[in-house]
Amino acid sequence: MKSKCEVKFIGIDDWNRPVFKDIEKESYYGSLNTLFGYDATEDIVLKTVLSTELLLFGNSFNCEPWGDKPATEISIVL
């Protein structure tokens, strides 16, 4: 099991949630509490969202979030 999950911001979903993708596999994470407009820039999102608030969303973009806490520490990469 890896000790850290690295994720990259990929966009704002249909419910205004910031979505991040694991750079090694098809796992998506995001925030259910910090929401943005559809036109939010990556810079604004990265300055606002904390890696500690990210939850597991599932295996695809725009999916219903599973809401589980990640099994490993999350690191947001550029």
C-alpha positions, 0 to 999 in steps of 0.5 A, a space after each residue: 500500500 502506498 503511503 501517499 496519494 498524489 492527485 491533480 485538479 481536473 475540474 469543477 463537476 455539475 454540482 460545483 464541486 472541485 474534483 481531483 484525480 489520482 495521478 496513478 489510477 482511476 480514483 477521483 477525490 473532491 470536496 463536498 463543502 468548498 464549492 466553486 462556480 463553473 468558471 473557477 480557475 485552477 489557481 483559485 481552487 488550489 489556493 482554497 481547497 485543503 488536501 485534508 478536506 478531500 473525500 473519495 468520490 469514486 471511479 469517474 468524474 461527475 459521479 455521486 460521491 462515496 464520501 469515504 475518507 482516503 485510506 492514505 494521505 492526499 497530496 495535491 500536485 500541480 
